[in-house]
C-alpha cells in the first residue's frame, strides 16, 4: 500500500479505505470478467467435444464450429478492448501483447513514417537538440484490391526510302481472345472460386461495385478457358502421382445438375494423394482429383487401371476388387485406415458405460503414441520399431478382442465393430511390415475438405463437364497449397507461359513443386 497512515491520522485512514475499496471493486470486476470468459470457453469446449466425439446427429459442421470460435474470440477481444478503455493496460500487459504478436515477415515492403515533435528546441535553454536514438514500431497494413487497365501500345515503324516496309511487334497471345482480362485477373477469379470458395455471382457483384459490369456468365467463360489451358499440367501431375509406389484414395459425393430429369444426380470426386513426408520420402506431396458420374467399381477400375502399388483406403467394396489376383495388370496391395475401425469404438464408448470399447480405445491409443514418436524417421527405422514395439501390442489387441467377442451377443453393436476389424485385419496390420504405410493418413481427408466447402457454396455443379473442370483446377490449387505456394501467382504464371506456347517437353517445370523450387517460395511443412 502506498499510504502509510498512523491510527491518529483520520484523513490518511479515509484515503487508505478509499484506495482499498477501489482495489476491491477492480478485483471483483476482473473476477466477474474472467468468470464470464471461462463460461464461454467452457461452452466452446463442450462444442468441440460434441463436434469430434458426439453422436452423428449432434456433431457440428467443422465450418460452423470455426464460425462459433471466431465469434467467441471476437467477443473476448471486444471485452478486453472495453477494459483497456476503462482502465489503461499496465506495462506488463502491453509487453505480453508485444511478445505474443510475433514479427512481421521480412519480405513485405516497409513504408517508413517519422513522427517528429512539434519543436526540437530544448525546453530548458531553448537551444537546438540532436537525435540520440529512436523507438520503432511495426504494424501490418493492407492496400485494398484495385483494378487497373493495361494499355498495350504497338508502334509501327516505316522506312522513308523503302515503300511498303513496315515493322511492328507481334501482339501478345491472350488466354481470352479479344477479351478484356489479363491472365493475372483470370487467375484471381479462378483462385477466389476454387481456393477460397467465392462463387462467381458474388465475384460479379463485387466487380460491379467497382464500376465493372462483368456478369457471371462472362466470368464462367474465363474459368472454362483457364481449365482448358492448364489441363496438360493436370494430366501430367496425375500421371506422376499414379506412378507412385504408394497412394491414398478416397471419394466424396458431388451433386451435379441433371437437365434431362430437372434435378440433381450424385456424382463423385475421387481424390488420389501422395505424401511421403512422414517417412522421409523424397517424392513431393500432391493431390489429384478425378470426377466420375457415379461411385461404381467401373470408375475406380478405370481410374487405377494398371496401378500395382500400395493403395491406402477405407473398407469400401470397390477398393477390395482392386486386390483381385485376376485383375488386369495384377492386384494392388491394400492398406486400411485404423480411424474407420476406431470410430466404431468411439461411438459405443460415448453412448454410456462400455468397458470393452473403452479398453479397445486405450489399446489403440498406445499404437498411435508409437506412431507419433516415429513420424519423420526413415521407412526402415519405422518398420524396425513397429516390429519390436507395435506388433506385440497389435497381436495382444486381437487376442483380447477374440476373447471378448465370444462373451457378447452376436447381434450386438460391439460384436459388429469387432468383426469389422477382423474382416479387414490383413489390411489394417499392413503397416507393421512396411515403414512407408501409415496407420492413418489425413492427407486425403484434408484434400477432400475444399471439395466439400466449394460444394456447400455452389450447392451443386451445373454439368458433368463443369465438375471435370472443377477437378482439374482444384488439383493444381490444392497441390500448390501443400507446397506453401500462393496459388494466384502460380496460376497466373503458368497460364501466361502456356498461352505463349510453352513446350510440352518442359511441362514438368510448370508442376507446383517445380514452380516452387524455381521461385524459392516452397515452405517446409
ROLO-194926 format. One line per 3 residues: number of its first residue (from 1); their letters; for each residue x, y, z of C-alpha. Coordinates in pm, 1 decimal. Layout:
NUM	A	X Y Z; ...
This chain:
1	XXX	0.0 0.0 0.0; 131.3 339.2 -95.9; -19.6 521.7 203.2
4	XXX	143.7 492.7 544.1; -122.1 619.6 787.5; -97.9 621.2 1166.5
7	XXX	-403.6 534.4 1381.6; -449.3 904.5 1467.3; -433.0 1024.4 1104.9
10	XXX	-804.3 1023.6 1013.6; -759.3 1176.7 668.4; -490.5 922.7 586.4
13	XXX	-709.1 639.2 709.7; -1001.6 760.0 497.7; -776.9 777.1 191.4
16	XXX	-646.3 427.8 266.2; -1001.4 289.0 296.0; -1097.7 455.7 -31.3
19	XXX	-794.2 305.9 -204.4; -865.1 -42.4 -68.3; -1230.0 -15.5 -172.0
22	XXX	-1126.4 85.4 -520.6; -883.3 -206.0 -545.4; -1151.5 -442.4 -415.6
25	XXX	-1402.9 -320.4 -674.5; -1144.8 -357.4 -950.6; -1062.3 -710.4 -832.6
28	XXX	-1431.5 -806.0 -823.9; -1484.7 -666.6 -1172.6; -1183.4 -858.1 -1303.9
31	XXX	-1311.8 -1173.1 -1134.5; -1652.1 -1127.5 -1298.5; -1493.3 -1078.1 -1639.4
34	XXX	-1276.3 -1386.0 -1602.4; -1570.8 -1597.2 -1489.0; -1775.8 -1489.7 -1791.3
37	XXX	-1484.5 -1566.1 -2019.3; -1443.6 -1907.2 -1856.5; -1813.5 -1978.5 -1913.5
40	XXX	-1773.6 -1902.5 -2283.0; -1461.4 -2114.6 -2308.1; -1633.9 -2399.3 -2122.4
43	XXX	-1921.6 -2381.3 -2368.5; -1673.5 -2384.0 -2657.3; -1503.4 -2690.3 -2511.0
46	XXX	-1837.7 -2870.4 -2498.3; -1894.2 -2781.5 -2862.8; -1552.5 -2914.2 -2956.5
49	XXX	-1616.3 -3241.1 -2775.8; -1955.9 -3280.9 -2937.3; -1814.6 -3196.1 -3278.6
52	XXX	-1543.0 -3459.3 -3251.7; -1698.5 -3734.7 -3043.3; -2073.1 -3673.0 -3026.1
55	XXX	-2347.7 -3869.6 -3191.0; -2364.1 -3814.4 -3564.6; -2686.3 -3614.5 -3533.9
58	XXX	-2520.6 -3381.0 -3279.5; -2185.5 -3326.1 -3445.8; -2121.0 -2973.1 -3558.6
61	XXX	-2009.1 -2898.0 -3906.7; -1637.7 -2800.2 -3888.5; -1702.6 -2470.8 -4065.9
64	XXX	-1987.8 -2383.6 -3829.6; -1757.5 -2460.5 -3539.8; -1494.5 -2225.9 -3681.0
67	XXX	-1754.7 -1950.5 -3702.6; -1851.3 -2014.6 -3340.6; -1488.2 -1995.3 -3232.8
70	XXX	-1444.8 -1669.3 -3423.4; -1749.4 -1517.1 -3254.1; -1629.8 -1617.4 -2908.5
73	XXX	-1278.7 -1487.2 -2969.5; -1421.9 -1164.0 -3108.2; -1640.7 -1121.2 -2801.3
76	XXX	-1342.5 -1178.2 -2570.6; -1135.7 -925.6 -2763.6; -1416.1 -668.5 -2752.2
79	XXX	-1440.9 -700.5 -2375.5; -1063.4 -667.5 -2343.9; -1077.4 -351.3 -2552.2
82	XXX	-1352.7 -206.8 -2333.9; -1147.8 -289.5 -2026.0; -849.6 -110.5 -2177.7
85	XXX	-1058.8 199.3 -2237.5; -1191.9 195.6 -1883.0; -853.0 119.5 -1726.4
88	XXX	-541.9 159.3 -1944.1; -326.7 -151.1 -1973.0; -31.3 -189.6 -1743.4
91	XXX	316.3 -201.2 -1893.3; 331.1 -575.9 -1821.6; 11.8 -635.9 -2023.1
94	XXX	143.1 -427.2 -2312.1; 470.3 -618.7 -2308.5; 279.0 -951.0 -2313.6
97	XXX	83.6 -842.6 -2621.6; 402.9 -738.9 -2797.0; 554.6 -1075.7 -2711.9
100	XXX	256.2 -1269.8 -2847.3; 226.0 -1064.8 -3163.9; 526.2 -1215.5 -3341.6
103	XXX	746.1 -1047.8 -3601.1; 624.5 -937.3 -3940.0; 772.8 -1113.4 -4247.0
106	XXX	1090.2 -954.9 -4378.1; 982.2 -982.8 -4742.8; 696.0 -735.6 -4701.2
109	XXX	770.9 -380.5 -4822.0; 820.3 -120.4 -4549.9; 670.1 228.6 -4556.7
112	XXX	857.0 446.2 -4308.3; 671.8 721.6 -4126.0; 860.0 954.0 -3890.5
115	XXX	674.1 1131.0 -3610.0; 878.9 1431.5 -3505.5; 799.4 1654.0 -3204.7
118	XXX	631.4 1985.4 -3275.5; 950.3 2157.6 -3159.6; 1307.7 2028.9 -3130.5
121	XXX	1420.6 2323.6 -2918.7; 1547.0 2237.3 -2570.3; 1269.5 2303.5 -2316.0
124	XXX	1535.5 2429.5 -2073.2; 1774.2 2653.0 -2268.0; 1583.1 2665.6 -2598.9
127	XXX	1890.5 2552.6 -2788.7; 1889.8 2310.0 -3082.3; 1863.8 1940.5 -2993.2
130	XXX	2012.4 1643.0 -3181.9; 1888.3 1284.8 -3233.4; 2023.3 1047.8 -2966.5
133	XXX	1811.9 744.4 -3058.9; 1463.6 640.1 -3159.7; 1184.7 397.0 -3087.6
136	XXX	1040.3 197.6 -3376.5; 717.8 1.2 -3405.4; 578.7 -205.4 -3689.7
139	XXX	211.3 -250.8 -3777.2; 59.0 -453.9 -4057.4; -133.3 -261.7 -4323.6
142	XXX	-313.0 -363.4 -4642.4; -351.3 -193.7 -4978.2; -709.3 -259.6 -5096.2
145	XXX	-752.7 -461.6 -5415.7; -753.7 -228.4 -5712.2; -837.1 -293.6 -6074.0
148	XXX	-620.0 -131.8 -6335.6; -617.0 -114.4 -6715.0; -312.1 -239.0 -6901.5
151	XXX	-279.1 -32.2 -7219.4; -52.2 -205.3 -7469.5; 99.6 9.8 -7745.3
154	XXX	248.2 -146.8 -8058.6; 406.6 130.3 -8263.7; 453.1 75.5 -8635.5
157	XXX	782.9 166.0 -8799.5; 810.0 253.7 -9166.0; 1106.3 326.5 -9391.5
160	XXX	1109.7 656.5 -9579.6; 1329.4 507.2 -9851.1; 1152.3 173.4 -9897.9
163	XXX	786.6 197.9 -9979.4; 570.9 -57.2 -9800.0; 837.0 -164.3 -9547.4
166	XXX	661.1 -170.4 -9210.4; 784.1 -327.4 -8887.7; 565.6 -387.0 -8580.3
169	XXX	599.6 -612.8 -8276.5; 350.7 -902.8 -8283.8; 55.9 -883.7 -8048.6
172	XXX	95.2 -1086.1 -7730.5; -110.7 -1402.2 -7705.9; -413.8 -1387.7 -7479.0
175	XXX	-595.2 -1654.1 -7285.4; -926.6 -1485.3 -7367.3; -903.5 -1399.0 -7734.6
178	XXX	-1009.9 -1037.9 -7794.1; -1119.7 -1030.3 -7429.6; -1053.6 -775.4 -7158.3
181	XXX	-889.6 -980.5 -6879.6; -522.0 -1040.5 -6828.3; -408.1 -1387.6 -6728.0
184	XXX	-344.2 -1243.7 -6382.8; -708.4 -1136.7 -6348.9; -833.5 -1474.6 -6470.5
187	XXX	-611.2 -1647.2 -6213.6; -758.0 -1422.4 -5945.2; -1113.5 -1523.1 -6039.6
190	XXX	-1022.0 -1892.1 -6053.4; -844.8 -1890.5 -5716.0; -1126.1 -1697.1 -5548.9
193	XXX	-1373.0 -1959.1 -5669.2; -1180.5 -2281.6 -5609.2; -933.6 -2195.2 -5331.7
196	XXX	-1137.3 -1951.8 -5123.3; -1483.0 -2078.7 -5226.6; -1625.6 -1749.8 -5351.7
199	XXX	-1893.4 -1824.5 -5617.1; -1876.9 -1637.4 -5945.9; -2202.5 -1448.5 -5890.7
202	XXX	-2056.6 -1296.5 -5572.6; -1740.2 -1200.9 -5755.7; -1952.3 -1035.3 -6024.6
205	XXX	-2135.6 -836.5 -5756.9; -1805.2 -715.5 -5611.8; -1679.7 -612.3 -5956.0
208	XXX	-1998.7 -417.1 -6021.4; -1929.4 -215.4 -5706.5; -1602.0 -115.4 -5873.3
211	XXX	-1791.8 3.1 -6180.0; -1711.5 -308.1 -6383.2; -2029.5 -455.1 -6537.4
214	XXX	-1890.1 -805.5 -6585.9; -2162.6 -1065.9 -6545.9; -2137.3 -1415.3 -6403.9
217	XXX	-2152.6 -1589.6 -6741.4; -1850.6 -1392.8 -6860.4; -1654.2 -1497.1 -6552.4
220	XXX	-1759.4 -1857.0 -6615.3; -1616.7 -1828.3 -6965.3; -1284.3 -1713.4 -6822.8
223	XXX	-1275.6 -2005.3 -6578.2; -1353.7 -2255.4 -6854.0; -1075.7 -2118.3 -7071.7
226	XXX	-831.5 -2141.7 -6780.7; -929.3 -2503.6 -6712.3; -871.4 -2596.7 -7076.1
229	XXX	-533.3 -2422.2 -7078.3; -392.2 -2585.8 -6764.7; -526.8 -2932.8 -6844.7
232	XXX	-188.6 -3062.0 -6974.2; -26.8 -2974.9 -6639.0; -307.5 -3151.3 -6453.0
235	XXX	-281.5 -3464.5 -6669.0; 95.4 -3477.4 -6623.4; 61.7 -3445.2 -6245.6
238	XXX	-199.1 -3721.7 -6244.8; 36.2 -3943.6 -6442.7; 319.2 -3882.4 -6195.1
241	XXX	105.3 -3950.0 -5887.8; -27.7 -4275.2 -6036.2; 330.9 -4387.1 -6087.6
244	XXX	398.5 -4362.2 -5712.6; 472.7 -4670.1 -5505.7; 200.9 -4576.0 -5253.7
247	XXX	-110.5 -4365.3 -5292.1; -407.4 -4274.0 -5074.4; -752.6 -4292.5 -5232.3
250	XXX	-1090.4 -4165.5 -5115.5; -1414.0 -4042.9 -5267.1; -1681.8 -3789.8 -5181.0
253	XXX	-2022.3 -3704.9 -5324.6; -2077.2 -3404.8 -5550.6; -2433.1 -3320.8 -5660.0
256	XXX	-2444.5 -3243.0 -6033.2; -2736.5 -3089.9 -6220.1; -2910.4 -3339.6 -6448.9
259	XXX	-3100.8 -3122.7 -6701.4; -3279.6 -3417.3 -6860.5; -3458.3 -3500.4 -6535.9
262	XXX	-3479.0 -3145.5 -6399.8; -3297.5 -3231.5 -6077.9; -2952.7 -3320.2 -5949.0
265	XXX	-2775.6 -3651.8 -5968.0; -2494.4 -3773.8 -5746.4; -2151.0 -3756.8 -5899.1
268	XXX	-1832.6 -3847.1 -5716.2; -1493.5 -3686.9 -5675.8; -1211.8 -3934.4 -5636.2
271	XXX	-901.6 -3799.4 -5466.2; -562.7 -3961.8 -5508.1; -292.4 -3818.3 -5287.4
274	XXX	73.4 -3881.3 -5223.2; 252.5 -3763.4 -4912.1; 575.2 -3942.3 -4823.7
277	XXX	697.3 -3685.5 -4573.4; 607.1 -3898.3 -4264.3; 880.0 -4147.9 -4361.8
280	XXX	1124.5 -3905.1 -4522.0; 1035.7 -3988.5 -4881.8; 1170.3 -3753.5 -5147.0
283	XXX	871.6 -3751.2 -5382.4; 684.0 -3419.8 -5346.7; 332.6 -3433.2 -5197.5
286	XXX	43.6 -3394.7 -5437.8; -330.1 -3449.6 -5468.1; -520.5 -3518.6 -5789.0
289	XXX	-899.2 -3514.4 -5822.6; -1099.9 -3703.2 -6081.7; -1471.1 -3660.4 -6138.8
292	XXX	-1688.9 -3962.3 -6216.0; -2068.0 -3967.2 -6266.6; -2108.3 -4235.1 -6000.0
295	XXX	-1935.7 -4435.8 -5725.0; -1931.8 -4766.9 -5913.4; -1646.1 -5010.0 -5940.4
298	XXX	-1601.8 -4933.3 -6309.7; -1488.7 -4579.6 -6227.2; -1230.7 -4693.0 -5972.6
301	XXX	-1114.3 -4963.2 -6213.6; -1069.1 -4709.1 -6492.0; -902.9 -4456.9 -6262.7
304	XXX	-648.1 -4704.8 -6125.2; -608.3 -4917.6 -6436.6; -257.7 -5059.3 -6444.5
307	XXX	-166.8 -4939.4 -6094.6; 10.9 -5211.2 -5893.1; 143.8 -5034.8 -5585.0
310	XXX	1.3 -4979.4 -5236.5; -346.2 -4828.3 -5208.6; -426.2 -4679.3 -4867.2
313	XXX	-803.8 -4659.0 -4836.4; -1111.2 -4738.7 -4630.7; -1301.6 -5066.9 -4646.6
316	XXX	-1519.1 -4966.9 -4942.8; -1600.5 -5278.3 -5150.0; -1488.5 -5108.7 -5471.1
319	XXX	-1130.1 -5090.7 -5345.7; -1128.0 -5456.7 -5247.0; -1188.8 -5550.7 -5610.5
322	XXX	-855.7 -5390.0 -5695.1; -681.8 -5660.6 -5491.0; -830.3 -5941.0 -5704.6
325	XXX	-544.6 -6166.7 -5826.0; -723.5 -6192.7 -6161.8; -720.0 -5815.8 -6212.3
328	XXX	-568.5 -5696.6 -6536.8; -217.0 -5578.0 -6464.8; -206.3 -5762.3 -6134.5
331	XXX	-352.5 -5690.9 -5789.1; -277.7 -5387.6 -5575.5; -177.2 -5406.7 -5209.6
334	XXX	-449.0 -5267.3 -4983.2; -379.1 -5092.5 -4652.4; -679.8 -4983.3 -4446.1
337	XXX	-732.6 -4687.7 -4214.1; -744.2 -4762.3 -3842.4; -955.5 -4449.1 -3794.4
340	XXX	-1260.6 -4614.5 -3951.2; -1241.8 -4907.3 -3710.1; -1161.1 -4687.0 -3412.1
343	XXX	-1462.7 -4464.4 -3483.8; -1696.6 -4756.4 -3411.5; -1549.1 -4798.7 -3062.2
346	XXX	-1572.0 -4422.3 -3001.0; -1944.0 -4413.2 -3080.6; -2011.9 -4705.0 -2844.9
349	XXX	-1796.7 -4560.3 -2565.9; -1986.5 -4230.4 -2574.5; -2323.5 -4397.4 -2554.3
352	XXX	-2271.8 -4493.5 -2190.5; -2062.2 -4733.6 -1982.3; -1885.4 -4957.6 -2236.5
355	XXX	-1580.6 -5124.4 -2079.6; -1486.2 -5324.2 -2390.6; -1499.1 -5025.0 -2624.0
358	XXX	-1319.0 -4806.8 -2370.5; -1031.8 -5050.8 -2325.7; -1007.5 -5105.5 -2700.4
361	XXX	-963.4 -4730.4 -2744.2; -690.1 -4721.5 -2481.4; -505.8 -5006.0 -2653.3
364	XXX	-534.9 -4837.5 -2993.7; -415.8 -4509.1 -2839.3; -93.5 -4684.4 -2737.7
367	XXX	-35.8 -4770.8 -3104.3; -90.4 -4411.1 -3211.5; 154.7 -4293.1 -2945.7
370	XXX	430.0 -4500.3 -3104.5; 338.1 -4366.1 -3449.5; 362.3 -4007.4 -3327.9
373	XXX	706.6 -4078.1 -3188.6; 847.8 -4229.8 -3507.8; 690.1 -3991.7 -3759.7
376	XXX	956.7 -3843.0 -3983.2; 1204.3 -4128.8 -3943.5; 1312.1 -4345.8 -4234.9
379	XXX	1093.8 -4632.6 -4355.4; 1346.6 -4890.2 -4228.3; 1359.2 -4733.6 -3882.2
382	XXX	981.3 -4718.6 -3861.9; 946.2 -5082.4 -3964.1; 1206.7 -5195.4 -3709.4
385	XXX	1035.2 -5011.8 -3422.3; 694.6 -5139.1 -3526.7; 822.2 -5496.1 -3527.7
388	XXX	964.3 -5472.5 -3177.1; 715.0 -5236.8 -3008.8; 392.3 -5221.0 -3207.5
391	XXX	345.3 -5579.5 -3325.2; 320.5 -5728.1 -2973.9; 55.0 -5469.5 -2885.8
394	XXX	-141.0 -5541.8 -3204.5; -130.6 -5917.2 -3150.2; -237.4 -5872.6 -2786.9
397	XXX	-524.2 -5648.6 -2902.2; -651.1 -5913.1 -3142.4; -629.8 -6191.7 -2883.6
400	XXX	-809.8 -5977.3 -2628.2; -1086.9 -5887.4 -2875.2; -1128.7 -6251.5 -2975.6
403	XXX	-1189.9 -6338.3 -2611.3; -1435.6 -6051.1 -2571.6; -1621.8 -6145.4 -2889.6
406	XXX	-1724.8 -6488.0 -2758.0; -1864.2 -6322.7 -2444.5; -2103.8 -6078.0 -2617.7
409	XXX	-2416.3 -6124.5 -2827.8; -2351.4 -6187.9 -3196.4; -2607.3 -5920.6 -3283.8
412	XXX	-2467.4 -5653.0 -3051.7; -2308.9 -5336.7 -3188.5; -1977.0 -5410.2 -3020.1
415	XXX	-1967.7 -5750.0 -3192.9; -2026.5 -5583.5 -3531.2; -1743.2 -5336.9 -3469.5
418	XXX	-1502.3 -5610.6 -3361.5; -1589.4 -5825.9 -3663.7; -1534.3 -5528.1 -3895.7
421	XXX	-1175.0 -5512.7 -3775.8; -1123.4 -5886.8 -3808.9; -1269.7 -5884.3 -4161.6
424	XXX	-1016.4 -5615.8 -4261.0; -731.4 -5741.0 -4046.2; -475.0 -5806.4 -4319.3
427	XXX	-514.8 -5451.1 -4448.7; -512.9 -5298.1 -4101.3; -182.8 -5460.8 -3998.4
430	XXX	-11.6 -5398.8 -4331.4; 170.6 -5100.7 -4180.9; 365.3 -5329.0 -3946.5
433	XXX	572.2 -5472.2 -4231.5; 615.7 -5157.1 -4439.8; 754.6 -4836.1 -4292.8
436	XXX	606.9 -4632.6 -4578.0; 249.6 -4706.0 -4471.0; 71.6 -4502.3 -4203.8
439	XXX	-186.2 -4633.7 -3958.3; -396.7 -4346.4 -4081.5; -340.3 -4072.2 -4326.7
442	XXX	-505.2 -3734.0 -4301.6; -370.5 -3608.4 -4634.0; -659.5 -3731.6 -4845.2
445	XXX	-919.5 -3629.4 -4586.2; -770.9 -3278.8 -4584.6; -776.6 -3288.6 -4963.0
448	XXX	-1149.6 -3360.3 -4960.4; -1234.3 -3056.8 -4747.3; -1203.1 -2798.6 -5029.4
451	XXX	-1442.0 -3004.7 -5240.2; -1694.1 -3010.6 -4956.2; -1655.6 -2635.6 -4895.6
454	XXX	-1699.1 -2549.7 -5260.9; -1996.6 -2785.1 -5279.0; -2157.6 -2601.8 -4987.4
457	XXX	-2112.0 -2264.8 -5154.8; -2214.5 -2380.3 -5501.8; -2482.5 -2630.2 -5390.8
460	XXX	-2412.7 -2842.2 -5698.3; -2212.6 -2850.0 -6017.3; -2411.8 -2739.7 -6320.0
463	XXX	-2282.6 -3003.6 -6558.3; -2060.5 -3310.3 -6571.8; -1801.1 -3114.9 -6769.8
466	XXX	-1815.1 -2839.2 -6510.6; -1730.1 -3094.9 -6244.6; -1439.8 -3217.7 -6461.6
469	XXX	-1306.9 -2861.1 -6479.6; -1356.9 -2834.0 -6105.1; -1134.9 -3141.7 -6053.6
472	XXX	-864.9 -3010.9 -6286.6; -833.0 -2667.0 -6129.1; -869.0 -2787.1 -5769.3
475	XXX	-587.3 -3039.4 -5820.4; -334.1 -2769.0 -5904.4; -459.3 -2529.5 -5637.5
478	XXX	-457.0 -2780.3 -5352.3; -118.9 -2922.1 -5451.3; 17.7 -2567.6 -5462.7
481	XXX	-106.9 -2519.5 -5106.4; 74.7 -2837.1 -4998.6; 398.2 -2668.1 -5110.0
484	XXX	327.4 -2335.4 -4941.2; 256.6 -2161.0 -5271.2; 10.0 -1877.9 -5308.3
487	XXX	-199.9 -2032.8 -5588.3; -279.8 -1698.7 -5754.1; 68.9 -1601.8 -5878.1
490	XXX	133.7 -1966.7 -5957.7; -170.5 -1999.0 -6184.6; -112.6 -1654.8 -6336.7
493	XXX	242.8 -1750.8 -6428.9; 168.0 -2091.4 -6580.4; -134.1 -1953.9 -6769.6
496	XXX	84.7 -1685.3 -6923.0; 350.9 -1937.8 -7019.2; 105.3 -2188.0 -7163.1
499	XXX	-76.9 -1922.6 -7366.0; 255.1 -1813.0 -7513.1; 344.4 -2159.1 -7638.5
502	XXX	524.4 -2327.8 -7350.7; 671.8 -2651.9 -7494.1; 509.2 -2973.9 -7377.8
505	XXX	855.4 -3126.2 -7340.7; 910.8 -2889.7 -7046.0; 568.3 -2930.6 -6887.7
508	XXX	721.3 -3073.9 -6567.3; 864.9 -2730.5 -6490.9; 510.4 -2599.7 -6450.2
511	XXX	416.7 -2853.0 -6182.3; 356.5 -2690.5 -5841.9; 665.1 -2831.6 -5667.8
514	XXX	893.4 -2744.6 -5959.6; 749.6 -2393.1 -5974.9; 800.3 -2355.9 -5601.5
517	XXX	1164.0 -2453.1 -5630.3; 1224.5 -2219.2 -5922.4; 1062.2 -1928.1 -5742.6
520	XXX	1207.3 -2009.8 -5399.3; 869.9 -1996.8 -5226.9; 841.3 -2355.3 -5110.7
523	XXX	777.2 -2382.1 -4735.9; 882.4 -2676.4 -4523.6; 567.0 -2840.4 -4390.4
